[in-house]
Amino acid sequence: MNGNGFPSKEIVFRLREQYPPGARVELVCMNDPYSKLKPGDQGTVDFVDDTGTIFCHWDNGSTLGVVYGEDSVRKI
């Protein structure tokens, strides 16, 4: 993280390499008590924004982003 609380450009670059559009992911954890997503839910990466948030089209219909440093997914 840099001084403004966001990941560095290098981290965002690595996230974009690791999770390109179309990559399939599985949710490990989400730090959002209002989300209907649960560990094990799967989805397809749409894009990674400049803050490192991984936006996905989840198989359950959700499009909630995975926030860098708060939530976690793994590639499947």
mmCIF file of the N, C-alpha and C atoms, coordinates in Angstrom:
data_MODEL
# 
_entry.id   MODEL 
# 
loop_
_atom_site.group_PDB 
_atom_site.id 
_atom_site.type_symbol 
_atom_site.label_atom_id 
_atom_site.label_alt_id 
_atom_site.label_comp_id 
_atom_site.label_asym_id 
_atom_site.label_entity_id 
_atom_site.label_seq_id 
_atom_site.pdbx_PDB_ins_code 
_atom_site.Cartn_x 
_atom_site.Cartn_y 
_atom_site.Cartn_z 
_atom_site.occupancy 
_atom_site.B_iso_or_equiv 
_atom_site.pdbx_formal_charge 
_atom_site.auth_seq_id 
_atom_site.auth_comp_id 
_atom_site.auth_asym_id 
_atom_site.auth_atom_id 
_atom_site.pdbx_PDB_model_num 
ATOM 1   N N  . MET A 1 1  ? 0.847   -1.179  0.000   1.00 0.00 ? 1  MET A N  1 
ATOM 2   C CA . MET A 1 1  ? 0.000   0.000   0.000   1.00 0.00 ? 1  MET A CA 1 
ATOM 3   C C  . MET A 1 1  ? 0.890   1.239   0.000   1.00 0.00 ? 1  MET A C  1 
ATOM 4   N N  . ASN A 1 2  ? 0.408   2.261   -0.694  1.00 0.00 ? 2  ASN A N  1 
ATOM 5   C CA . ASN A 1 2  ? 1.162   3.512   -0.640  1.00 0.00 ? 2  ASN A CA 1 
ATOM 6   C C  . ASN A 1 2  ? 0.534   4.431   0.397   1.00 0.00 ? 2  ASN A C  1 
ATOM 7   N N  . GLY A 1 3  ? 0.980   5.650   0.493   1.00 0.00 ? 3  GLY A N  1 
ATOM 8   C CA . GLY A 1 3  ? 0.539   6.558   1.544   1.00 0.00 ? 3  GLY A CA 1 
ATOM 9   C C  . GLY A 1 3  ? -0.940  6.909   1.533   1.00 0.00 ? 3  GLY A C  1 
ATOM 10  N N  . ASN A 1 4  ? -1.614  6.722   0.395   1.00 0.00 ? 4  ASN A N  1 
ATOM 11  C CA . ASN A 1 4  ? -3.030  7.084   0.330   1.00 0.00 ? 4  ASN A CA 1 
ATOM 12  C C  . ASN A 1 4  ? -3.966  5.904   0.614   1.00 0.00 ? 4  ASN A C  1 
ATOM 13  N N  . GLY A 1 5  ? -3.401  4.773   1.037   1.00 0.00 ? 5  GLY A N  1 
ATOM 14  C CA . GLY A 1 5  ? -4.230  3.628   1.392   1.00 0.00 ? 5  GLY A CA 1 
ATOM 15  C C  . GLY A 1 5  ? -4.538  2.693   0.233   1.00 0.00 ? 5  GLY A C  1 
ATOM 16  N N  . PHE A 1 6  ? -4.049  3.013   -0.963  1.00 0.00 ? 6  PHE A N  1 
ATOM 17  C CA . PHE A 1 6  ? -4.282  2.167   -2.122  1.00 0.00 ? 6  PHE A CA 1 
ATOM 18  C C  . PHE A 1 6  ? -3.011  1.391   -2.466  1.00 0.00 ? 6  PHE A C  1 
ATOM 19  N N  . PRO A 1 7  ? -3.154  0.257   -3.147  1.00 0.00 ? 7  PRO A N  1 
ATOM 20  C CA . PRO A 1 7  ? -1.957  -0.494  -3.541  1.00 0.00 ? 7  PRO A CA 1 
ATOM 21  C C  . PRO A 1 7  ? -1.143  0.281   -4.573  1.00 0.00 ? 7  PRO A C  1 
ATOM 22  N N  . SER A 1 8  ? 0.137   -0.018  -4.622  1.00 0.00 ? 8  SER A N  1 
ATOM 23  C CA . SER A 1 8  ? 1.035   0.641   -5.571  1.00 0.00 ? 8  SER A CA 1 
ATOM 24  C C  . SER A 1 8  ? 0.694   0.226   -7.005  1.00 0.00 ? 8  SER A C  1 
ATOM 25  N N  . LYS A 1 9  ? 1.221   0.984   -7.963  1.00 0.00 ? 9  LYS A N  1 
ATOM 26  C CA . LYS A 1 9  ? 1.014   0.645   -9.379  1.00 0.00 ? 9  LYS A CA 1 
ATOM 27  C C  . LYS A 1 9  ? 1.558   -0.743  -9.688  1.00 0.00 ? 9  LYS A C  1 
ATOM 28  N N  . GLU A 1 10 ? 2.660   -1.114  -9.026  1.00 0.00 ? 10 GLU A N  1 
ATOM 29  C CA . GLU A 1 10 ? 3.264   -2.422  -9.259  1.00 0.00 ? 10 GLU A CA 1 
ATOM 30  C C  . GLU A 1 10 ? 2.319   -3.547  -8.797  1.00 0.00 ? 10 GLU A C  1 
ATOM 31  N N  . ILE A 1 11 ? 1.685   -3.355  -7.655  1.00 0.00 ? 11 ILE A N  1 
ATOM 32  C CA . ILE A 1 11 ? 0.749   -4.366  -7.148  1.00 0.00 ? 11 ILE A CA 1 
ATOM 33  C C  . ILE A 1 11 ? -0.452  -4.477  -8.079  1.00 0.00 ? 11 ILE A C  1 
ATOM 34  N N  . VAL A 1 12 ? -0.981  -3.348  -8.527  1.00 0.00 ? 12 VAL A N  1 
ATOM 35  C CA . VAL A 1 12 ? -2.120  -3.372  -9.457  1.00 0.00 ? 12 VAL A CA 1 
ATOM 36  C C  . VAL A 1 12 ? -1.716  -4.079  -10.749 1.00 0.00 ? 12 VAL A C  1 
ATOM 37  N N  . PHE A 1 13 ? -0.510  -3.813  -11.242 1.00 0.00 ? 13 PHE A N  1 
ATOM 38  C CA . PHE A 1 13 ? -0.012  -4.473  -12.452 1.00 0.00 ? 13 PHE A CA 1 
ATOM 39  C C  . PHE A 1 13 ? 0.031   -5.990  -12.248 1.00 0.00 ? 13 PHE A C  1 
ATOM 40  N N  . ARG A 1 14 ? 0.547   -6.429  -11.086 1.00 0.00 ? 14 ARG A N  1 
ATOM 41  C CA . ARG A 1 14 ? 0.623   -7.873  -10.803 1.00 0.00 ? 14 ARG A CA 1 
ATOM 42  C C  . ARG A 1 14 ? -0.764  -8.491  -10.697 1.00 0.00 ? 14 ARG A C  1 
ATOM 43  N N  . LEU A 1 15 ? -1.694  -7.782  -10.052 1.00 0.00 ? 15 LEU A N  1 
ATOM 44  C CA . LEU A 1 15 ? -3.067  -8.288  -9.954  1.00 0.00 ? 15 LEU A CA 1 
ATOM 45  C C  . LEU A 1 15 ? -3.684  -8.447  -11.344 1.00 0.00 ? 15 LEU A C  1 
ATOM 46  N N  . ARG A 1 16 ? -3.451  -7.480  -12.216 1.00 0.00 ? 16 ARG A N  1 
ATOM 47  C CA . ARG A 1 16 ? -3.991  -7.555  -13.586 1.00 0.00 ? 16 ARG A CA 1 
ATOM 48  C C  . ARG A 1 16 ? -3.379  -8.709  -14.358 1.00 0.00 ? 16 ARG A C  1 
ATOM 49  N N  . GLU A 1 17 ? -2.101  -8.991  -14.106 1.00 0.00 ? 17 GLU A N  1 
ATOM 50  C CA . GLU A 1 17 ? -1.463  -10.154 -14.742 1.00 0.00 ? 17 GLU A CA 1 
ATOM 51  C C  . GLU A 1 17 ? -2.034  -11.459 -14.206 1.00 0.00 ? 17 GLU A C  1 
ATOM 52  N N  . GLN A 1 18 ? -2.226  -11.523 -12.895 1.00 0.00 ? 18 GLN A N  1 
ATOM 53  C CA . GLN A 1 18 ? -2.689  -12.748 -12.246 1.00 0.00 ? 18 GLN A CA 1 
ATOM 54  C C  . GLN A 1 18 ? -4.168  -13.013 -12.505 1.00 0.00 ? 18 GLN A C  1 
ATOM 55  N N  . TYR A 1 19 ? -4.965  -11.939 -12.623 1.00 0.00 ? 19 TYR A N  1 
ATOM 56  C CA . TYR A 1 19 ? -6.416  -12.072 -12.791 1.00 0.00 ? 19 TYR A CA 1 
ATOM 57  C C  . TYR A 1 19 ? -6.881  -11.322 -14.036 1.00 0.00 ? 19 TYR A C  1 
ATOM 58  N N  . PRO A 1 20 ? -6.508  -11.838 -15.239 1.00 0.00 ? 20 PRO A N  1 
ATOM 59  C CA . PRO A 1 20 ? -6.928  -11.162 -16.474 1.00 0.00 ? 20 PRO A CA 1 
ATOM 60  C C  . PRO A 1 20 ? -8.428  -11.354 -16.715 1.00 0.00 ? 20 PRO A C  1 
ATOM 61  N N  . PRO A 1 21 ? -9.039  -10.510 -17.544 1.00 0.00 ? 21 PRO A N  1 
ATOM 62  C CA . PRO A 1 21 ? -10.448 -10.717 -17.888 1.00 0.00 ? 21 PRO A CA 1 
ATOM 63  C C  . PRO A 1 21 ? -10.679 -12.140 -18.399 1.00 0.00 ? 21 PRO A C  1 
ATOM 64  N N  . GLY A 1 22 ? -11.733 -12.761 -17.898 1.00 0.00 ? 22 GLY A N  1 
ATOM 65  C CA . GLY A 1 22 ? -12.057 -14.129 -18.296 1.00 0.00 ? 22 GLY A CA 1 
ATOM 66  C C  . GLY A 1 22 ? -11.538 -15.193 -17.348 1.00 0.00 ? 22 GLY A C  1 
ATOM 67  N N  . ALA A 1 23 ? -10.605 -14.821 -16.442 1.00 0.00 ? 23 ALA A N  1 
ATOM 68  C CA . ALA A 1 23 ? -10.079 -15.793 -15.478 1.00 0.00 ? 23 ALA A CA 1 
ATOM 69  C C  . ALA A 1 23 ? -11.196 -16.226 -14.535 1.00 0.00 ? 23 ALA A C  1 
ATOM 70  N N  . ARG A 1 24 ? -11.196 -17.492 -14.175 1.00 0.00 ? 24 ARG A N  1 
ATOM 71  C CA . ARG A 1 24 ? -12.176 -18.005 -13.227 1.00 0.00 ? 24 ARG A CA 1 
ATOM 72  C C  . ARG A 1 24 ? -11.570 -17.954 -11.826 1.00 0.00 ? 24 ARG A C  1 
ATOM 73  N N  . VAL A 1 25 ? -12.382 -17.493 -10.868 1.00 0.00 ? 25 VAL A N  1 
ATOM 74  C CA . VAL A 1 25 ? -11.925 -17.350 -9.492  1.00 0.00 ? 25 VAL A CA 1 
ATOM 75  C C  . VAL A 1 25 ? -12.945 -17.954 -8.528  1.00 0.00 ? 25 VAL A C  1 
ATOM 76  N N  . GLU A 1 26 ? -12.442 -18.246 -7.325  1.00 0.00 ? 26 GLU A N  1 
ATOM 77  C CA . GLU A 1 26 ? -13.286 -18.735 -6.239  1.00 0.00 ? 26 GLU A CA 1 
ATOM 78  C C  . GLU A 1 26 ? -13.067 -17.819 -5.042  1.00 0.00 ? 26 GLU A C  1 
ATOM 79  N N  . LEU A 1 27 ? -14.142 -17.421 -4.409  1.00 0.00 ? 27 LEU A N  1 
ATOM 80  C CA . LEU A 1 27 ? -14.050 -16.548 -3.248  1.00 0.00 ? 27 LEU A CA 1 
ATOM 81  C C  . LEU A 1 27 ? -13.484 -17.313 -2.058  1.00 0.00 ? 27 LEU A C  1 
ATOM 82  N N  . VAL A 1 28 ? -12.447 -16.750 -1.433  1.00 0.00 ? 28 VAL A N  1 
ATOM 83  C CA . VAL A 1 28 ? -11.873 -17.315 -0.211  1.00 0.00 ? 28 VAL A CA 1 
ATOM 84  C C  . VAL A 1 28 ? -12.539 -16.655 0.994   1.00 0.00 ? 28 VAL A C  1 
ATOM 85  N N  . CYS A 1 29 ? -12.579 -15.316 0.990   1.00 0.00 ? 29 CYS A N  1 
ATOM 86  C CA . CYS A 1 29 ? -13.269 -14.599 2.061   1.00 0.00 ? 29 CYS A CA 1 
ATOM 87  C C  . CYS A 1 29 ? -13.634 -13.211 1.584   1.00 0.00 ? 29 CYS A C  1 
ATOM 88  N N  . MET A 1 30 ? -14.706 -12.676 2.169   1.00 0.00 ? 30 MET A N  1 
ATOM 89  C CA . MET A 1 30 ? -15.136 -11.318 1.864   1.00 0.00 ? 30 MET A CA 1 
ATOM 90  C C  . MET A 1 30 ? -15.501 -10.639 3.169   1.00 0.00 ? 30 MET A C  1 
ATOM 91  N N  . ASN A 1 31 ? -14.902 -9.487  3.399   1.00 0.00 ? 31 ASN A N  1 
ATOM 92  C CA . ASN A 1 31 ? -15.110 -8.733  4.624   1.00 0.00 ? 31 ASN A CA 1 
ATOM 93  C C  . ASN A 1 31 ? -16.256 -7.732  4.419   1.00 0.00 ? 31 ASN A C  1 
ATOM 94  N N  . ASP A 1 32 ? -17.445 -8.260  4.106   1.00 0.00 ? 32 ASP A N  1 
ATOM 95  C CA . ASP A 1 32 ? -18.617 -7.422  3.858   1.00 0.00 ? 32 ASP A CA 1 
ATOM 96  C C  . ASP A 1 32 ? -19.835 -8.132  4.434   1.00 0.00 ? 32 ASP A C  1 
ATOM 97  N N  . PRO A 1 33 ? -20.322 -7.685  5.593   1.00 0.00 ? 33 PRO A N  1 
ATOM 98  C CA . PRO A 1 33 ? -21.432 -8.397  6.244   1.00 0.00 ? 33 PRO A CA 1 
ATOM 99  C C  . PRO A 1 33 ? -22.735 -8.337  5.444   1.00 0.00 ? 33 PRO A C  1 
ATOM 100 N N  . TYR A 1 34 ? -22.833 -7.448  4.469   1.00 0.00 ? 34 TYR A N  1 
ATOM 101 C CA . TYR A 1 34 ? -24.067 -7.306  3.688   1.00 0.00 ? 34 TYR A CA 1 
ATOM 102 C C  . TYR A 1 34 ? -24.040 -8.078  2.373   1.00 0.00 ? 34 TYR A C  1 
ATOM 103 N N  . SER A 1 35 ? -22.883 -8.651  2.037   1.00 0.00 ? 35 SER A N  1 
ATOM 104 C CA . SER A 1 35 ? -22.759 -9.402  0.788   1.00 0.00 ? 35 SER A CA 1 
ATOM 105 C C  . SER A 1 35 ? -23.459 -10.749 0.898   1.00 0.00 ? 35 SER A C  1 
ATOM 106 N N  . LYS A 1 36 ? -24.071 -11.159 -0.197  1.00 0.00 ? 36 LYS A N  1 
ATOM 107 C CA . LYS A 1 36 ? -24.668 -12.500 -0.255  1.00 0.00 ? 36 LYS A CA 1 
ATOM 108 C C  . LYS A 1 36 ? -23.642 -13.530 -0.721  1.00 0.00 ? 36 LYS A C  1 
ATOM 109 N N  . LEU A 1 37 ? -22.447 -13.051 -1.124  1.00 0.00 ? 37 LEU A N  1 
ATOM 110 C CA . LEU A 1 37 ? -21.394 -13.976 -1.544  1.00 0.00 ? 37 LEU A CA 1 
ATOM 111 C C  . LEU A 1 37 ? -20.841 -14.705 -0.333  1.00 0.00 ? 37 LEU A C  1 
ATOM 112 N N  . LYS A 1 38 ? -20.458 -15.963 -0.550  1.00 0.00 ? 38 LYS A N  1 
ATOM 113 C CA . LYS A 1 38 ? -19.886 -16.760 0.537   1.00 0.00 ? 38 LYS A CA 1 
ATOM 114 C C  . LYS A 1 38 ? -18.673 -17.516 0.013   1.00 0.00 ? 38 LYS A C  1 
ATOM 115 N N  . PRO A 1 39 ? -17.764 -17.904 0.918   1.00 0.00 ? 39 PRO A N  1 
ATOM 116 C CA . PRO A 1 39 ? -16.586 -18.654 0.487   1.00 0.00 ? 39 PRO A CA 1 
ATOM 117 C C  . PRO A 1 39 ? -16.999 -19.854 -0.365  1.00 0.00 ? 39 PRO A C  1 
ATOM 118 N N  . GLY A 1 40 ? -16.252 -20.041 -1.459  1.00 0.00 ? 40 GLY A N  1 
ATOM 119 C CA . GLY A 1 40 ? -16.544 -21.130 -2.378  1.00 0.00 ? 40 GLY A CA 1 
ATOM 120 C C  . GLY A 1 40 ? -17.320 -20.679 -3.608  1.00 0.00 ? 40 GLY A C  1 
ATOM 121 N N  . ASP A 1 41 ? -17.979 -19.499 -3.529  1.00 0.00 ? 41 ASP A N  1 
ATOM 122 C CA . ASP A 1 41 ? -18.678 -18.984 -4.712  1.00 0.00 ? 41 ASP A CA 1 
ATOM 123 C C  . ASP A 1 41 ? -17.661 -18.734 -5.817  1.00 0.00 ? 41 ASP A C  1 
ATOM 124 N N  . GLN A 1 42 ? -18.088 -18.958 -7.056  1.00 0.00 ? 42 GLN A N  1 
ATOM 125 C CA . GLN A 1 42 ? -17.190 -18.828 -8.191  1.00 0.00 ? 42 GLN A CA 1 
ATOM 126 C C  . GLN A 1 42 ? -17.696 -17.773 -9.158  1.00 0.00 ? 42 GLN A C  1 
ATOM 127 N N  . GLY A 1 43 ? -16.749 -17.192 -9.902  1.00 0.00 ? 43 GLY A N  1 
ATOM 128 C CA . GLY A 1 43 ? -17.106 -16.178 -10.879 1.00 0.00 ? 43 GLY A CA 1 
ATOM 129 C C  . GLY A 1 43 ? -16.018 -16.003 -11.914 1.00 0.00 ? 43 GLY A C  1 
ATOM 130 N N  . THR A 1 44 ? -16.277 -15.067 -12.828 1.00 0.00 ? 44 THR A N  1 
ATOM 131 C CA . THR A 1 44 ? -15.362 -14.760 -13.919 1.00 0.00 ? 44 THR A CA 1 
ATOM 132 C C  . THR A 1 44 ? -14.921 -13.305 -13.792 1.00 0.00 ? 44 THR A C  1 
ATOM 133 N N  . VAL A 1 45 ? -13.609 -13.087 -13.870 1.00 0.00 ? 45 VAL A N  1 
ATOM 134 C CA . VAL A 1 45 ? -13.052 -11.739 -13.753 1.00 0.00 ? 45 VAL A CA 1 
ATOM 135 C C  . VAL A 1 45 ? -13.489 -10.897 -14.947 1.00 0.00 ? 45 VAL A C  1 
ATOM 136 N N  . ASP A 1 46 ? -13.943 -9.675  -14.646 1.00 0.00 ? 46 ASP A N  1 
ATOM 137 C CA . ASP A 1 46 ? -14.277 -8.695  -15.678 1.00 0.00 ? 46 ASP A CA 1 
ATOM 138 C C  . ASP A 1 46 ? -13.074 -7.775  -15.883 1.00 0.00 ? 46 ASP A C  1 
ATOM 139 N N  . PHE A 1 47 ? -12.596 -7.149  -14.788 1.00 0.00 ? 47 PHE A N  1 
ATOM 140 C CA . PHE A 1 47 ? -11.414 -6.287  -14.868 1.00 0.00 ? 47 PHE A CA 1 
ATOM 141 C C  . PHE A 1 47 ? -10.903 -5.991  -13.463 1.00 0.00 ? 47 PHE A C  1 
ATOM 142 N N  . VAL A 1 48 ? -9.665  -5.464  -13.398 1.00 0.00 ? 48 VAL A N  1 
ATOM 143 C CA . VAL A 1 48 ? -9.069  -4.983  -12.154 1.00 0.00 ? 48 VAL A CA 1 
ATOM 144 C C  . VAL A 1 48 ? -8.921  -3.472  -12.300 1.00 0.00 ? 48 VAL A C  1 
ATOM 145 N N  . ASP A 1 49 ? -9.516  -2.713  -11.354 1.00 0.00 ? 49 ASP A N  1 
ATOM 146 C CA . ASP A 1 49 ? -9.431  -1.254  -11.473 1.00 0.00 ? 49 ASP A CA 1 
ATOM 147 C C  . ASP A 1 49 ? -8.127  -0.721  -10.883 1.00 0.00 ? 49 ASP A C  1 
ATOM 148 N N  . ASP A 1 50 ? -7.959  0.596   -10.922 1.00 0.00 ? 50 ASP A N  1 
ATOM 149 C CA . ASP A 1 50 ? -6.708  1.227   -10.478 1.00 0.00 ? 50 ASP A CA 1 
ATOM 150 C C  . ASP A 1 50 ? -6.479  1.142   -8.975  1.00 0.00 ? 50 ASP A C  1 
ATOM 151 N N  . THR A 1 51 ? -7.502  0.747   -8.189  1.00 0.00 ? 51 THR A N  1 
ATOM 152 C CA . THR A 1 51 ? -7.331  0.573   -6.746  1.00 0.00 ? 51 THR A CA 1 
ATOM 153 C C  . THR A 1 51 ? -7.067  -0.885  -6.387  1.00 0.00 ? 51 THR A C  1 
ATOM 154 N N  . GLY A 1 52 ? -6.959  -1.762  -7.414  1.00 0.00 ? 52 GLY A N  1 
ATOM 155 C CA . GLY A 1 52 ? -6.698  -3.174  -7.164  1.00 0.00 ? 52 GLY A CA 1 
ATOM 156 C C  . GLY A 1 52 ? -7.949  -3.989  -6.893  1.00 0.00 ? 52 GLY A C  1 
ATOM 157 N N  . THR A 1 53 ? -9.128  -3.383  -7.036  1.00 0.00 ? 53 THR A N  1 
ATOM 158 C CA . THR A 1 53 ? -10.370 -4.131  -6.851  1.00 0.00 ? 53 THR A CA 1 
ATOM 159 C C  . THR A 1 53 ? -10.595 -5.015  -8.073  1.00 0.00 ? 53 THR A C  1 
ATOM 160 N N  . ILE A 1 54 ? -10.853 -6.295  -7.817  1.00 0.00 ? 54 ILE A N  1 
ATOM 161 C CA . ILE A 1 54 ? -11.101 -7.259  -8.885  1.00 0.00 ? 54 ILE A CA 1 
ATOM 162 C C  . ILE A 1 54 ? -12.612 -7.353  -9.074  1.00 0.00 ? 54 ILE A C  1 
ATOM 163 N N  . PHE A 1 55 ? -13.100 -6.874  -10.220 1.00 0.00 ? 55 PHE A N  1 
ATOM 164 C CA . PHE A 1 55 ? -14.534 -6.937  -10.505 1.00 0.00 ? 55 PHE A CA 1 
ATOM 165 C C  . PHE A 1 55 ? -14.843 -8.231  -11.234 1.00 0.00 ? 55 PHE A C  1 
ATOM 166 N N  . CYS A 1 56 ? -15.857 -8.926  -10.745 1.00 0.00 ? 56 CYS A N  1 
ATOM 167 C CA . CYS A 1 56 ? -16.217 -10.235 -11.275 1.00 0.00 ? 56 CYS A CA 1 
ATOM 168 C C  . CYS A 1 56 ? -17.700 -10.294 -11.601 1.00 0.00 ? 56 CYS A C  1 
ATOM 169 N N  . HIS A 1 57 ? -18.014 -11.172 -12.529 1.00 0.00 ? 57 HIS A N  1 
ATOM 170 C CA . HIS A 1 57 ? -19.392 -11.583 -12.756 1.00 0.00 ? 57 HIS A CA 1 
ATOM 171 C C  . HIS A 1 57 ? -19.516 -12.919 -12.041 1.00 0.00 ? 57 HIS A C  1 
ATOM 172 N N  . TRP A 1 58 ? -20.134 -12.894 -10.866 1.00 0.00 ? 58 TRP A N  1 
ATOM 173 C CA . TRP A 1 58 ? -20.274 -14.101 -10.066 1.00 0.00 ? 58 TRP A CA 1 
ATOM 174 C C  . TRP A 1 58 ? -21.370 -14.986 -10.644 1.00 0.00 ? 58 TRP A C  1 
ATOM 175 N N  . ASP A 1 59 ? -21.209 -16.290 -10.511 1.00 0.00 ? 59 ASP A N  1 
ATOM 176 C CA . ASP A 1 59 ? -22.173 -17.240 -11.064 1.00 0.00 ? 59 ASP A CA 1 
ATOM 177 C C  . ASP A 1 59 ? -23.566 -17.060 -10.468 1.00 0.00 ? 59 ASP A C  1 
ATOM 178 N N  . ASN A 1 60 ? -23.651 -16.467 -9.280  1.00 0.00 ? 60 ASN A N  1 
ATOM 179 C CA . ASN A 1 60 ? -24.955 -16.253 -8.637  1.00 0.00 ? 60 ASN A CA 1 
ATOM 180 C C  . ASN A 1 60 ? -25.622 -14.952 -9.092  1.00 0.00 ? 60 ASN A C  1 
ATOM 181 N N  . GLY A 1 61 ? -24.985 -14.237 -10.032 1.00 0.00 ? 61 GLY A N  1 
ATOM 182 C CA . GLY A 1 61 ? -25.562 -13.008 -10.563 1.00 0.00 ? 61 GLY A CA 1 
ATOM 183 C C  . GLY A 1 61 ? -24.978 -11.728 -9.986  1.00 0.00 ? 61 GLY A C  1 
ATOM 184 N N  . SER A 1 62 ? -24.231 -11.813 -8.906  1.00 0.00 ? 62 SER A N  1 
ATOM 185 C CA . SER A 1 62 ? -23.628 -10.640 -8.279  1.00 0.00 ? 62 SER A CA 1 
ATOM 186 C C  . SER A 1 62 ? -22.491 -10.102 -9.148  1.00 0.00 ? 62 SER A C  1 
ATOM 187 N N  . THR A 1 63 ? -22.225 -8.807  -9.032  1.00 0.00 ? 63 THR A N  1 
ATOM 188 C CA . THR A 1 63 ? -21.079 -8.196  -9.704  1.00 0.00 ? 63 THR A CA 1 
ATOM 189 C C  . THR A 1 63 ? -20.201 -7.452  -8.692  1.00 0.00 ? 63 THR A C  1 
ATOM 190 N N  . LEU A 1 64 ? -20.311 -7.832  -7.431  1.00 0.00 ? 64 LEU A N  1 
ATOM 191 C CA . LEU A 1 64 ? -19.562 -7.178  -6.362  1.00 0.00 ? 64 LEU A CA 1 
ATOM 192 C C  . LEU A 1 64 ? -18.064 -7.375  -6.553  1.00 0.00 ? 64 LEU A C  1 
ATOM 193 N N  . GLY A 1 65 ? -17.300 -6.286  -6.342  1.00 0.00 ? 65 GLY A N  1 
ATOM 194 C CA . GLY A 1 65 ? -15.855 -6.337  -6.489  1.00 0.00 ? 65 GLY A CA 1 
ATOM 195 C C  . GLY A 1 65 ? -15.167 -6.915  -5.262  1.00 0.00 ? 65 GLY A C  1 
ATOM 196 N N  . VAL A 1 66 ? -13.994 -7.493  -5.494  1.00 0.00 ? 66 VAL A N  1 
ATOM 197 C CA . VAL A 1 66 ? -13.149 -8.061  -4.447  1.00 0.00 ? 66 VAL A CA 1 
ATOM 198 C C  . VAL A 1 66 ? -12.096 -7.005  -4.119  1.00 0.00 ? 66 VAL A C  1 
ATOM 199 N N  . VAL A 1 67 ? -12.158 -6.434  -2.920  1.00 0.00 ? 67 VAL A N  1 
ATOM 200 C CA . VAL A 1 67 ? -11.317 -5.301  -2.543  1.00 0.00 ? 67 VAL A CA 1 
ATOM 201 C C  . VAL A 1 67 ? -9.941  -5.774  -2.080  1.00 0.00 ? 67 VAL A C  1 
ATOM 202 N N  . TYR A 1 68 ? -8.893  -5.212  -2.703  1.00 0.00 ? 68 TYR A N  1 
ATOM 203 C CA . TYR A 1 68 ? -7.520  -5.557  -2.334  1.00 0.00 ? 68 TYR A CA 1 
ATOM 204 C C  . TYR A 1 68 ? -7.276  -5.230  -0.862  1.00 0.00 ? 68 TYR A C  1 
ATOM 205 N N  . GLY A 1 69 ? -6.718  -6.195  -0.132  1.00 0.00 ? 69 GLY A N  1 
ATOM 206 C CA . GLY A 1 69 ? -6.388  -5.995  1.270   1.00 0.00 ? 69 GLY A CA 1 
ATOM 207 C C  . GLY A 1 69 ? -7.529  -6.289  2.228   1.00 0.00 ? 69 GLY A C  1 
ATOM 208 N N  . GLU A 1 70 ? -8.742  -6.454  1.712   1.00 0.00 ? 70 GLU A N  1 
ATOM 209 C CA . GLU A 1 70 ? -9.914  -6.751  2.547   1.00 0.00 ? 70 GLU A CA 1 
ATOM 210 C C  . GLU A 1 70 ? -10.493 -8.126  2.249   1.00 0.00 ? 70 GLU A C  1 
ATOM 211 N N  . ASP A 1 71 ? -10.607 -8.446  0.972   1.00 0.00 ? 71 ASP A N  1 
ATOM 212 C CA . ASP A 1 71 ? -11.224 -9.679  0.518   1.00 0.00 ? 71 ASP A CA 1 
ATOM 213 C C  . ASP A 1 71 ? -10.179 -10.543 -0.171  1.00 0.00 ? 71 ASP A C  1 
ATOM 214 N N  . SER A 1 72 ? -10.534 -11.792 -0.465  1.00 0.00 ? 72 SER A N  1 
ATOM 215 C CA . SER A 1 72 ? -9.571  -12.682 -1.067  1.00 0.00 ? 72 SER A CA 1 
ATOM 216 C C  . SER A 1 72 ? -10.254 -13.666 -2.019  1.00 0.00 ? 72 SER A C  1 
ATOM 217 N N  . VAL A 1 73 ? -9.623  -13.862 -3.193  1.00 0.00 ? 73 VAL A N  1 
ATOM 218 C CA . VAL A 1 73 ? -10.055 -14.883 -4.140  1.00 0.00 ? 73 VAL A CA 1 
ATOM 219 C C  . VAL A 1 73 ? -8.835  -15.692 -4.543  1.00 0.00 ? 73 VAL A C  1 
ATOM 220 N N  . ARG A 1 74 ? -9.104  -16.830 -5.150  1.00 0.00 ? 74 ARG A N  1 
ATOM 221 C CA . ARG A 1 74 ? -8.016  -17.616 -5.738  1.00 0.00 ? 74 ARG A CA 1 
ATOM 222 C C  . ARG A 1 74 ? -8.434  -18.028 -7.136  1.00 0.00 ? 74 ARG A C  1 
ATOM 223 N N  . LYS A 1 75 ? -7.465  -18.146 -8.006  1.00 0.00 ? 75 LYS A N  1 
ATOM 224 C CA . LYS A 1 75 ? -7.720  -18.559 -9.382  1.00 0.00 ? 75 LYS A CA 1 
ATOM 225 C C  . LYS A 1 75 ? -8.039  -20.051 -9.404  1.00 0.00 ? 75 LYS A C  1 
ATOM 226 N N  . ILE A 1 76 ? -8.990  -20.436 -10.232 1.00 0.00 ? 76 ILE A N  1 
ATOM 227 C CA . ILE A 1 76 ? -9.336  -21.870 -10.360 1.00 0.00 ? 76 ILE A CA 1 
ATOM 228 C C  . ILE A 1 76 ? -9.134  -22.347 -11.779 1.00 0.00 ? 76 ILE A C  1 
# 
